[in-house]
Amino acid sequence: MPDSAIKQLENKARWVRRETIRIHGLAPETRLASSLSCVEILSVLFYAPVISFDPHDTTWAERDRLVISKAHGAISFLPILADLGFIDKSEIEKVCKQGSRLGSIPDMLVPGFETINGSLGHGPGTACGIALALKRQKLEGTVFVLLGDGELYEGSVWEAVMFAGEHKLDNLVLVLDNNKACMLDFCRNIIDLEPLEDKFRAFKWATLRIDGHDVNSLYHSLLKLKQERAGQPKLLVADTIKGKGVPELEIDPLSHIKMLPAERVSELIEGLK
């Protein structure tokens, strides 16, 4: 990827991070830290782009699918949807307000969201069903899943992992937002999830691990995994930082449930201009 394209993606990710913080200022009940760790992942998927999509035909049969399983990270997807024309930009100002269709979790009422997710761990199973259906219909679309590492504590995730490996769902790419923190602490203090790659390989998955904030690495890795069709589902472990861009959240084991005061939101937005 040329330097100019890398810079453009970095600028887009910076804008998405700023908009995500701004949305948190409008709707403080949104989970900011969880949304900030996956900004580069979502930006590369849709601005590079890696995903095939048509904002004017969200039921296009040949599209790729994105299942956002880590529901609390979906806020950073909203400015992307507005920017690309899936929804009107004015809707962003109404997030979590009465009468708005934009809430704090994925909802199929919103063009661009493939599923509704709230309870953790359901995305991979749903994605397996979509991927299997696409194969049986002989459609070439890829199903991407954005999963939080804290979701790996859910048994339903591992049922889907076993299913995908057994059925050779090589049109399935699971992107793990490995920010190393769940709702109430750092993962290492609850149940250590490592070695992640070995666990997935045991269930017949191909794996790759990168810096989840490096847009160049993300682009090449996601494109590679999308194109590979070797009879294995694929895992991309994207090592990220929870609360990326907000220093006090990056080091806080309880960052998932923290809200920022209005004056801090204004400072951060100004600093990202």
C-alpha positions in Angstrom: 0.0 0.0 0.0 1.5 3.4 -1.0 2.3 5.9 1.8 -0.4 8.2 0.6 -3.1 5.5 1.0 -1.8 4.6 4.5 -1.9 8.3 5.5 -5.4 8.6 4.2 -6.5 5.6 6.2 -4.8 6.9 9.3 -6.6 10.3 8.9 -9.9 8.5 8.5 -9.3 6.5 11.6 -8.4 9.7 13.5 -11.7 11.2 12.3 -13.7 8.1 13.4 -12.0 8.2 16.8 -12.9 11.9 17.2 -16.5 11.3 16.1 -16.8 8.3 18.5 -15.7 10.5 21.4 -18.2 13.2 20.2 -21.0 10.7 20.2 -20.1 9.7 23.7 -20.5 13.3 24.7 -23.9 13.3 23.1 -24.9 10.0 24.7 -22.7 9.3 27.8 -24.4 5.9 28.4 -22.4 4.6 25.4 -19.4 2.4 26.1 -16.5 4.6 24.9 -13.4 2.5 25.8 -14.7 -0.6 24.0 -15.5 1.4 20.9 -12.1 3.1 20.7 -10.1 -0.1 20.5 -11.7 -1.2 17.2 -11.6 2.1 15.3 -8.7 1.1 13.0 -10.3 -2.3 12.3 -13.6 -0.8 11.2 -11.9 2.0 9.3 -9.8 -0.4 7.2 -12.7 -2.7 6.6 -14.8 0.0 5.1 -12.4 2.8 3.9 -9.7 0.7 2.3 -12.0 -1.0 1.6 -11.7 -4.7 2.4 -15.4 -5.4 2.6 -17.6 -5.3 -0.6 -20.7 -3.3 0.1 -23.3 -1.0 -1.5 -24.8 1.6 0.9 -27.7 2.0 -1.5 -28.5 -1.7 -1.6 -27.9 -3.2 1.8 -29.5 -6.5 0.7 -27.2 -7.0 -2.3 -26.6 -10.7 -2.5 -23.0 -10.5 -3.5 -22.0 -8.3 -0.5 -19.6 -9.2 2.3 -21.2 -9.3 5.7 -19.9 -7.8 9.0 -21.4 -9.2 12.3 -20.4 -6.9 15.2 -20.6 -9.3 18.0 -18.9 -7.0 20.6 -22.0 -5.0 20.8 -20.6 -2.2 23.0 -18.0 -1.4 20.3 -20.6 -0.6 17.7 -20.6 3.2 18.4 -17.5 3.7 16.3 -19.3 2.1 13.4 -22.0 4.8 13.4 -19.9 7.7 11.9 -18.7 5.3 9.2 -22.2 4.5 8.3 -23.2 8.1 8.1 -20.0 9.1 6.2 -20.6 6.3 3.5 -24.2 7.1 3.0 -25.9 4.2 4.8 -27.7 6.7 7.0 -28.2 10.4 7.0 -25.5 12.4 8.9 -28.1 14.2 10.9 -29.1 10.9 12.6 -25.8 10.9 14.5 -27.0 13.8 16.6 -29.8 11.7 18.0 -27.9 8.6 19.2 -29.8 7.1 22.2 -32.4 9.8 22.1 -36.1 9.1 22.2 -37.5 8.3 18.7 -34.0 7.6 17.2 -33.2 4.3 15.6 -29.6 4.7 16.6 -28.9 3.1 20.0 -25.8 1.8 21.8 -25.8 -1.7 20.3 -26.1 -3.1 16.7 -29.7 -3.2 15.4 -30.9 -4.4 12.0 -33.2 -1.3 11.9 -30.1 0.6 11.0 -28.8 0.1 7.4 -25.4 -1.5 7.5 -25.9 -3.7 10.5 -26.4 -7.3 9.5 -27.6 -8.5 12.9 -28.9 -7.3 16.3 -26.4 -8.0 19.1 -26.5 -7.3 22.8 -25.8 -10.4 24.8 -22.2 -11.4 24.3 -21.0 -14.4 22.4 -23.9 -14.7 19.9 -22.2 -13.2 16.9 -19.9 -16.1 15.9 -22.8 -18.6 15.8 -24.9 -16.3 13.7 -22.0 -15.7 11.4 -21.5 -19.5 11.0 -25.1 -19.8 9.9 -24.7 -17.0 7.3 -21.4 -18.4 6.1 -22.8 -21.9 5.6 -25.8 -20.5 3.8 -23.6 -18.5 1.4 -21.6 -21.7 0.6 -24.8 -23.7 -0.1 -26.1 -20.9 -2.3 -22.7 -20.8 -4.1 -22.2 -17.1 -3.3 -18.7 -15.7 -2.9 -19.3 -13.3 0.0 -17.1 -13.3 3.0 -18.5 -13.1 6.5 -16.4 -11.0 8.9 -17.1 -11.1 12.7 -15.8 -8.4 15.1 -15.4 -10.2 18.5 -14.2 -8.8 21.8 -11.7 -10.9 23.8 -13.9 -10.8 26.8 -16.5 -12.7 24.7 -14.2 -15.7 24.7 -15.5 -16.4 28.2 -18.8 -17.3 26.6 -19.3 -21.0 25.8 -21.4 -20.2 22.8 -18.3 -18.8 21.1 -16.5 -22.1 21.4 -19.5 -24.0 20.0 -19.3 -21.8 16.9 -15.5 -22.2 16.7 -15.9 -26.0 16.7 -18.7 -25.8 14.2 -16.8 -23.5 11.8 -13.7 -25.7 11.8 -15.7 -28.9 11.3 -17.7 -27.5 8.4 -14.6 -25.9 6.8 -16.1 -22.4 6.6 -13.3 -20.7 4.8 -15.6 -17.8 3.9 -15.5 -16.8 7.6 -13.0 -14.3 9.1 -13.1 -13.7 12.8 -11.4 -10.5 13.9 -10.6 -10.5 17.6 -10.3 -7.1 19.1 -7.8 -8.2 21.6 -7.7 -5.2 23.9 -7.0 -7.4 26.9 -9.7 -6.0 29.2 -13.3 -7.0 29.8 -16.1 -5.3 31.8 -14.6 -5.5 35.3 -10.8 -6.0 35.0 -7.9 -6.9 32.7 -8.4 -10.4 31.3 -5.2 -11.6 32.7 -6.7 -11.1 36.2 -9.8 -13.1 35.5 -9.0 -16.0 33.1 -5.8 -15.7 31.0 -6.8 -16.3 27.4 -3.4 -17.0 26.0 -2.2 -18.8 24.0 -5.0 -17.7 21.7 -3.7 -19.0 18.4 -3.1 -22.5 19.7 -6.6 -22.7 21.0 -8.1 -21.9 17.6 -5.6 -24.0 15.7 -6.8 -27.0 17.8 -10.2 -26.5 16.3 -8.9 -26.4 12.7 -8.6 -22.6 12.2 -5.9 -20.7 10.4 -4.6 -17.8 12.5 -2.7 -14.6 12.1 -1.7 -12.0 14.7 -0.9 -8.3 14.2 -0.9 -4.8 15.7 -4.6 -3.9 15.6 -3.9 -0.1 15.4 -1.5 -0.4 12.4 -3.7 0.3 9.3 -1.2 -1.1 6.8 -0.9 -4.4 8.7 -4.6 -4.6 9.1 -5.2 -4.0 5.4 -2.8 -6.6 4.1 -3.9 -9.2 6.7 -7.6 -8.7 6.3 -7.3 -8.9 2.5 -5.1 -12.0 2.7 -7.5 -13.8 5.0 -10.5 -12.8 2.8 -8.9 -14.2 -0.3 -7.6 -17.4 1.2 -10.1 -20.3 0.6 -8.2 -23.4 1.9 -10.9 -25.2 3.8 -10.3 -23.4 7.1 -12.1 -20.6 8.9 -9.7 -17.8 9.8 -8.8 -15.8 12.9 -7.1 -12.4 13.0 -5.9 -11.6 16.5 -5.7 -7.8 16.4 -3.8 -6.6 19.5 -5.3 -3.4 20.6 -5.6 -1.0 23.5 -8.9 -0.5 25.3 -9.7 3.2 25.3 -7.1 4.0 22.7 -6.5 7.7 22.5 -7.8 8.5 26.0 -4.8 8.1 28.4 -6.9 7.7 31.5 -9.0 4.9 30.0 -6.0 3.1 28.5 -4.7 2.2 31.9 -7.9 1.8 33.8 -9.1 -1.8 34.5 -12.7 -0.5 34.8 -12.5 1.6 31.6 -15.4 -0.3 30.0 -17.9 1.2 32.4 -16.4 4.7 32.7 -18.1 7.9 31.4 -16.1 11.0 30.5 -17.3 14.4 31.8 -18.3 16.9 29.1 -15.2 19.1 29.5 -12.9 16.2 29.0 -14.8 15.2 25.8 -14.3 18.7 24.5 -10.6 18.6 25.2 -10.2 15.3 23.4 -12.1 16.4 20.4 -10.0 19.5 20.1 -6.8 17.5 20.4 -7.8 15.2 17.5 -8.5 18.1 15.1 
